[in-house]
């Protein structure tokens, strides 16, 4: 912050604004300021910027693409280290064995039992791995 680099300032001010807005939007201000909520806000900010990057690529705006990519890098510094797909797959296998999931209908059971922090492994990535894992298990049975 003291170096006053523009992407860092823009990102930090934006996240602080999002946190303030979220805390005022809920009835209980303390509910919106948990680590999980802040991680979710940062992940949403990253997702917004990635969507902007794809739109800028379609429009040929390389200057804006560079700015958004720098901001994504800054935002990723505020998240814990993300689990790799292999790590997610290992954890999914463990949970599937514990739950005894056999087909696609057991997806909800696996997701309920999932205990890894959402900041380390986004739910969408986990759901994709579980679906793929269940599809592979079904193919093996046939």
Secondary structure, 3 states (H helix, E strand, C coil): CCCCCHHHHHHHHHHHHHHHHHHHHCCCHHHHHCHHHHHHHHHHHHHHHHHHHHHHHHHCCHHHHHHHHHHHHHHHCCCCCCCCHHHHHHHHHHHHHHHCCCCHHHHHHHHHHCCCCCCCCCHHHHHHHHHHHHHHHHHHHC
